[in-house]
Amino acid sequence: MAIDKATVHGIARLARIKVDEAEAESLVGELSNILDWVEQLGEVDTEGVQPMTSVVEMRLPLRADAVTDGGKPDDVVQNAPDKAHGFFVVPKVVE
């Protein structure tokens, strides 16, 4: 795929990058090479290849889905300004 200077300036504007004419000339060739390489990737036969999220085979650890109080109710309310029976005491807001 061929890239021209107008396309380079358009990409630079979208990326909010200042590109002068000398840089635009070199970027034309670089971007064209990158797009040619991407087109080559499209030619690779990927039939039967499973999609993957990592190059290393791994499984996520599972744990039991259980609701707990954390086992530290006294530590949780330790710094509360006012507490009673293991709960936070807050001022009444509704009469």
C-alpha positions in Angstrom: 0.0 0.0 0.0 1.4 3.3 -1.0 1.4 6.3 1.4 1.7 9.9 0.2 2.7 13.1 2.1 -1.0 14.1 2.4 -1.7 10.9 4.3 1.3 11.3 6.5 0.2 14.9 7.4 -3.3 13.6 8.1 -2.0 10.9 10.4 0.2 13.4 12.1 -2.7 15.8 12.6 -4.8 13.0 14.1 -1.9 12.0 16.4 -1.3 15.7 17.2 2.3 15.4 16.2 4.1 18.2 14.4 5.8 16.9 11.2 7.7 19.1 8.9 8.2 18.5 5.2 11.6 16.8 5.6 10.2 14.4 8.2 7.1 13.7 6.1 9.3 12.6 3.2 11.1 9.9 5.4 7.8 8.9 7.0 6.3 8.1 3.7 8.8 5.3 3.1 8.7 4.1 6.7 4.9 3.9 6.9 4.7 2.2 3.4 7.2 -0.5 4.6 5.1 -1.0 7.8 1.9 -1.4 5.9 3.6 -3.8 3.4 4.7 -5.9 6.3 1.2 -6.0 7.8 -0.1 -7.1 4.4 2.4 -10.0 4.4 0.9 -11.1 7.8 -2.4 -11.4 6.1 -1.0 -14.1 3.8 -0.1 -16.4 6.6 -2.4 -19.5 6.8 -4.0 -19.5 10.3 -6.6 -22.1 9.6 -7.0 -24.3 12.6 -4.9 -22.1 14.9 -6.7 -21.4 18.2 -6.7 -17.7 19.3 -4.6 -17.1 22.4 -4.1 -14.4 25.0 -0.5 -15.3 25.9 2.4 -17.1 24.4 2.6 -19.2 27.6 0.0 -21.8 28.3 -1.5 -21.1 31.7 -4.7 -21.4 33.6 -6.1 -18.9 36.0 -6.3 -20.1 39.6 -9.9 -20.6 40.8 -11.1 -20.3 44.4 -14.4 -21.0 46.0 -17.0 -18.3 45.7 -17.8 -17.8 49.3 -19.1 -14.8 51.2 -17.0 -14.1 54.4 -16.6 -11.2 56.8 -12.9 -11.3 56.1 -12.1 -12.8 59.5 -11.0 -9.5 61.0 -14.1 -7.5 62.1 -12.2 -5.9 65.0 -9.4 -4.7 62.7 -12.0 -3.2 60.3 -13.6 -1.0 62.9 -10.5 -0.3 64.9 -10.1 3.3 63.6 -13.8 4.1 63.5 -14.6 7.4 65.3 -17.6 5.7 66.9 -18.4 1.9 67.0 -20.7 -0.4 68.8 -20.8 -4.3 68.8 -18.4 -4.5 65.9 -20.3 -2.0 63.7 -19.7 1.6 62.6 -22.0 4.1 64.4 -23.0 7.0 62.2 -25.2 10.0 62.9 -28.9 9.7 62.0 -29.7 11.4 58.7 -33.4 10.6 58.3 -35.9 11.7 60.9 
